[in-house]
Amino acid sequence: MQDQDPINPLGARYPRIAKDPIAGVASPNLTDYAATRAAFSWEAARRRLQGLP
């Protein structure tokens, strides 16, 4: 039996998958905290949730 790499035992059979690190960066959900906070109202939140189970 061949010696296998203990860290990557399948490395000899499958090529490494190269990924673009910039393409995988997600944008933040909350980009402007102050504006979001100023525009928030509990009444609007209740209206958006109305009708949900």
C-alpha positions as CSV (number, residue, x, y, z in Angstrom):
1,M,0.0,0.0,0.0
2,Q,1.2,3.5,-0.8
3,D,2.1,6.0,1.9
4,Q,-0.6,8.6,2.1
5,D,-0.5,12.2,3.2
6,P,-2.2,12.1,6.6
7,I,-3.4,15.7,6.2
8,N,-4.8,15.2,2.7
9,P,-5.3,11.5,1.9
10,L,-7.3,12.2,-1.3
11,G,-4.8,14.8,-2.6
12,A,-3.2,12.3,-4.9
13,R,-6.4,11.5,-6.6
14,Y,-8.2,14.8,-6.8
15,P,-6.8,18.2,-7.9
16,R,-6.9,21.1,-5.6
17,I,-9.9,23.4,-6.0
18,A,-8.7,27.0,-6.5
19,K,-11.1,29.7,-5.4
20,D,-11.0,33.4,-5.9
21,P,-10.9,34.9,-2.3
22,I,-12.5,38.2,-3.5
23,A,-15.4,36.5,-5.2
24,G,-16.4,34.8,-1.9
25,V,-16.6,37.9,0.2
26,A,-20.2,38.7,1.2
27,S,-21.4,42.3,1.6
28,P,-22.6,43.3,5.0
29,N,-26.3,43.3,5.7
30,L,-26.1,46.6,7.6
31,T,-24.0,49.1,5.7
32,D,-25.2,52.3,7.4
33,Y,-26.1,51.7,11.0
34,A,-27.1,55.3,11.8
35,A,-29.5,55.6,8.8
36,T,-31.0,52.2,9.5
37,R,-31.5,53.1,13.2
38,A,-33.1,56.4,12.3
39,A,-35.5,54.8,9.8
40,F,-36.5,52.0,12.1
41,S,-39.9,51.9,13.8
42,W,-41.5,49.1,15.8
43,E,-44.9,49.9,14.1
44,A,-43.4,49.2,10.7
45,A,-41.8,46.0,12.0
46,R,-45.1,44.8,13.3
47,R,-46.8,45.6,9.9
48,R,-44.1,43.6,8.1
49,L,-44.7,40.6,10.4
50,Q,-48.4,40.7,10.4
51,G,-50.0,37.6,8.8
52,L,-47.0,35.4,9.5
53,P,-47.6,32.3,11.7
